[in-house]
Amino acid sequence: MKLLSLFSRKQITDHNQERGLLGEKAASRYLKKQGLKILVRRYRCRFGEIDLVARDGDTLVFVEVKLRASRSFGDPSQAVTPEKQKHMSRVALDYLRRLNHPHIPVRFDVVEVVLQPEKTECHHIRDSFSLVEPYIYG
């Protein structure tokens, strides 16, 4: 017997995308206050997507935004697994290829966003990981 759910997959997906946009907006505002310049939101290519691409001085920064309603189940950054790091590395290399391989420093950051009723909390983790092997740049 098949149970009917209260929400369709489309409704759940739409809700998750709305929450994701809220998290990305909060992270963008936070990073701008820290002096970073947001270059691209949701960079997409055949390998996937990176939430934000920013510039911090001369460094190009690829940012993963992790949103949670609370820290009850651990820090949001724990969801940036080695598999996710590999995925982000491939997308970042695609971005750099489209820029004709500029010789600039790059780094990977994570911004944790915790939505709380009274206040949204952001935590910026700089240099969260390096370009994952076997990918090489420069």
ABEGO torsion letter per residue (X at the ends): XBBBBABBAAAAAAAAAAAAAAAAAAAAAAAAAAGBBBABBGBBBAAEBBABBBBBEABBBBBBBBBBABAAAEBAAAABBAAAAAAAAAAAAAAAAAAGGBBBBBBBBBBBBBBBAABBBBBBBBGABBBBOABBBX
